[in-house]
Amino acid sequence: MMKSYPDYAQMFPEEMDREAWAFFYPLSNWNEIKYWAGERRLDPYQVAGLIRQESVFTPGARSPANAHGLMQLLVPTAQSMARKYVSKTASVNSTALYQPPLNIELGTAYMRDQLDKFGRIEYLAVAYNAGPGRVPQWRASLPAEIDEFVEAIPFKETKAYVQGVIRNSAQYRRLYDENGNFKPNVGTRPLRGELDSKPVEQVLAENPELIVSNNGE
C-alpha cells in the first residue's frame, strides 16, 4: 500500500479509496474516544491523532520501554491517572492496559493532565513523548512562536512525533465525521489509484477535467 501511495499524507480525501485511507488512518473505539474526550474536555480528533502516532490503533502494542496498549501507557503513569481521575488502582496493570476502553480512559486523563500544565497540544505532545520535564526546559531556550518552537526541538524523534500528532489530528478531522464514519466525499475520485491500474487514455476519457488544453484555454 505504501508503494502505491508514497505521498498519501498530501492527498485530498477524494483522491484515494476508502480502503487505502483506512489502512493509513485506521480508527477504532471511536465511541470511547469521543466519550472520554468529552469528559476530559479534549478534541477527539487530537486523541485519535495521538493514538495513531503511538500505536497506529494496535491494542496489543508494547514498546521497548514497556508502554502498553493504544495510547502506550506506562503502568506507573496509568496508576497515577487512575488515582487522580478514577480512584481505582488495583485493576490497573500491564494486562489491563491492553483493553482499549481502560487504556483510552487513562490515556485521555494523562492528556488532560499535561494540557492543564502546558496549555497547547504541541507541548502536550512533547511531554507525552520526551517527558514533562522537557517542556519547561525547551520553552526557556527555544523560540516562543509555536511553529518555530516545534522546528527547533533538538530531539529528532520528538520533533517528528509532535509534527505527526498535529498532522494526524488534521487528517482524522478531514476524513471522519463526528460518528467516526468516513465523510461523504472520502474516496469519491481515487484518481491516483486509477492511474496505477488503468491506461492513461481511459482515465482521461473518464475524467475530462484532467485534460490541459495546448492553447491555454
C-alpha positions as CSV (number, residue, x, y, z in Angstrom):
1,M,0.0,0.0,0.0
2,M,2.8,2.4,0.9
3,K,4.4,1.8,-2.5
4,S,1.2,2.6,-4.3
5,Y,0.6,5.8,-2.3
6,P,4.0,7.2,-1.2
7,D,2.6,10.7,-0.9
8,Y,-0.6,9.7,0.9
9,A,-0.3,12.4,3.5
10,Q,-0.5,15.1,0.8
11,M,-3.5,13.7,-1.0
12,F,-7.0,15.1,-0.9
13,P,-9.7,12.9,0.8
14,E,-11.3,12.3,-2.6
15,E,-8.2,11.0,-4.3
16,M,-7.7,7.7,-2.6
17,D,-10.2,4.9,-2.0
18,R,-11.6,4.3,1.5
19,E,-9.8,1.0,1.9
20,A,-6.5,2.8,1.4
21,W,-7.5,5.7,3.8
22,A,-8.5,3.1,6.4
23,F,-5.1,1.5,6.1
24,F,-3.1,4.7,6.6
25,Y,-5.5,6.3,9.1
26,P,-7.3,3.5,10.9
27,L,-9.9,4.3,13.5
28,S,-11.4,2.1,16.2
29,N,-13.1,2.6,19.6
30,W,-14.4,5.9,18.4
31,N,-17.3,5.8,20.9
32,E,-14.8,5.5,23.8
33,I,-12.6,8.2,22.3
34,K,-15.4,10.6,21.8
35,Y,-16.9,9.9,25.3
36,W,-13.7,10.4,27.2
37,A,-12.6,13.3,25.1
38,G,-15.8,15.0,26.1
39,E,-15.3,14.1,29.7
40,R,-11.8,15.4,29.7
41,R,-12.5,18.5,27.5
42,L,-10.3,17.3,24.8
43,D,-10.5,17.3,21.0
44,P,-11.4,13.7,20.0
45,Y,-9.5,14.1,16.7
46,Q,-6.4,15.1,18.6
47,V,-6.9,12.0,20.8
48,A,-7.1,9.9,17.6
49,G,-4.1,11.6,16.1
50,L,-2.0,10.8,19.2
51,I,-3.2,7.2,19.2
52,R,-2.1,6.8,15.6
53,Q,1.3,8.2,16.4
54,E,1.7,6.0,19.4
55,S,0.4,2.6,18.2
56,V,-1.4,3.0,14.9
57,F,-4.5,1.8,16.7
58,T,-2.9,-1.5,17.7
59,P,-4.4,-2.6,21.1
60,G,-1.7,-5.1,21.8
61,A,1.2,-2.7,21.1
62,R,4.1,-2.8,23.6
63,S,7.1,-0.6,23.4
64,P,10.7,-1.4,24.4
65,A,10.1,0.9,27.4
66,N,7.2,-1.3,28.5
67,A,4.5,1.2,27.4
68,H,1.2,-0.7,26.7
69,G,-1.8,-0.5,24.5
70,L,-3.4,2.0,22.2
71,M,-2.1,5.1,24.0
72,Q,1.2,3.4,25.1
73,L,0.9,3.9,28.8
74,L,3.5,3.0,31.4
75,V,1.9,1.2,34.3
76,P,3.0,3.8,36.9
77,T,1.6,6.6,34.8
78,A,-1.7,4.7,34.4
79,Q,-1.9,4.0,38.1
80,S,-1.2,7.7,38.9
81,M,-4.0,8.7,36.5
82,A,-6.4,6.1,38.0
83,R,-5.8,7.5,41.5
84,K,-6.3,11.1,40.3
85,Y,-9.3,10.6,38.0
86,V,-10.8,7.2,38.6
87,S,-10.0,6.3,42.2
88,K,-9.1,2.7,41.0
89,T,-5.7,1.2,41.0
90,A,-6.0,-2.5,41.9
91,S,-7.0,-3.5,38.4
92,V,-4.5,-1.2,36.6
93,N,-1.7,-3.5,35.4
94,S,0.0,-4.2,32.2
95,T,-2.6,-6.8,31.1
96,A,-5.5,-4.4,31.8
97,L,-3.9,-1.7,29.7
98,Y,-4.3,-3.8,26.6
99,Q,-8.1,-3.3,27.0
100,P,-8.9,-0.3,24.8
101,P,-11.7,1.2,27.0
102,L,-9.4,1.4,30.1
103,N,-6.4,2.5,28.1
104,I,-8.4,5.3,26.5
105,E,-9.9,6.3,29.8
106,L,-6.5,6.7,31.4
107,G,-4.7,7.9,28.4
108,T,-7.1,10.8,27.9
109,A,-6.7,11.5,31.6
110,Y,-2.9,11.9,31.1
111,M,-3.5,14.1,28.1
112,R,-5.8,16.3,30.2
113,D,-3.2,16.4,32.9
114,Q,-0.5,17.6,30.6
115,L,-2.8,20.1,28.8
116,D,-3.6,21.6,32.1
117,K,0.1,22.1,32.8
118,F,1.2,23.3,29.4
119,G,-1.8,24.7,27.6
120,R,-1.2,23.6,24.0
121,I,-1.4,20.3,22.1
122,E,2.2,20.8,20.9
123,Y,3.6,21.0,24.4
124,L,1.3,18.1,25.4
125,A,2.9,16.0,22.6
126,V,6.4,16.9,23.8
127,A,5.5,15.8,27.3
128,Y,4.0,12.6,26.1
129,N,7.0,11.7,24.0
130,A,10.0,13.1,25.8
131,G,8.7,13.6,29.3
132,P,7.0,16.6,31.0
133,G,10.4,18.0,32.2
134,R,11.4,18.7,28.6
135,V,8.6,21.2,28.1
136,P,9.8,24.0,30.5
137,Q,13.4,23.3,29.6
138,W,12.8,23.8,25.9
139,R,10.4,26.7,26.3
140,A,13.1,28.5,28.2
141,S,15.6,28.0,25.4
142,L,13.7,27.7,22.1
143,P,11.7,30.3,20.2
144,A,8.4,31.3,21.7
145,E,6.4,31.2,18.4
146,I,4.9,27.7,18.4
147,D,5.8,26.8,14.8
148,E,9.4,27.9,15.3
149,F,9.4,26.1,18.7
150,V,8.5,22.8,17.0
151,E,11.0,23.2,14.2
152,A,13.7,23.9,16.8
153,I,13.1,20.8,19.0
154,P,16.5,19.2,19.4
155,F,15.4,15.6,19.6
156,K,14.6,14.3,16.1
157,E,12.2,11.7,17.3
158,T,10.3,14.2,19.5
159,K,10.1,16.8,16.7
160,A,8.8,14.1,14.3
161,Y,6.4,12.9,16.9
162,V,4.9,16.4,17.6
163,Q,4.6,17.1,13.9
164,G,3.0,13.7,13.4
165,V,0.3,14.2,16.1
166,I,-0.6,17.6,14.6
167,R,-0.7,16.2,11.1
168,N,-2.7,13.1,12.1
169,S,-5.2,15.2,14.0
170,A,-5.9,17.3,10.9
171,Q,-6.2,14.2,8.7
172,Y,-8.7,12.5,11.1
173,R,-10.8,15.7,11.1
174,R,-10.8,15.8,7.3
175,L,-11.6,12.1,6.8
176,Y,-14.1,11.2,9.6
177,D,-17.4,12.7,10.8
178,E,-18.5,13.1,14.4
179,N,-19.8,9.5,14.4
180,G,-16.5,8.0,13.3
181,N,-17.6,7.3,9.8
182,F,-15.9,8.4,6.6
183,K,-17.2,11.8,5.4
184,P,-19.3,11.5,2.1
185,N,-16.5,13.0,-0.1
186,V,-13.9,10.5,1.0
187,G,-12.9,8.1,-1.8
188,T,-15.2,9.6,-4.4
189,R,-12.5,10.2,-7.0
190,P,-9.5,7.9,-6.3
191,L,-7.6,9.2,-9.4
192,R,-4.2,8.2,-8.4
193,G,-5.2,4.6,-7.8
194,E,-6.8,4.6,-11.2
195,L,-3.7,5.9,-12.8
196,D,-1.9,2.8,-11.4
197,S,-4.4,0.4,-12.7
198,K,-5.9,1.9,-15.9
199,P,-4.4,3.1,-19.2
200,V,-3.9,6.9,-19.2
201,E,-6.3,7.3,-22.2
202,Q,-9.1,5.6,-20.2
203,V,-8.5,7.8,-17.1
204,L,-8.6,10.9,-19.3
205,A,-11.7,9.8,-21.1
206,E,-13.5,9.2,-17.8
207,N,-12.1,12.4,-16.2
208,P,-12.0,15.1,-19.0
209,E,-11.3,17.8,-16.4
210,L,-7.8,16.5,-16.2
211,I,-7.1,17.3,-19.9
212,V,-5.0,20.5,-20.3
213,S,-5.6,22.4,-23.5
214,N,-2.5,23.2,-25.6
215,N,-3.7,26.7,-26.3
216,G,-4.1,27.5,-22.6
217,E,-7.9,27.8,-22.7
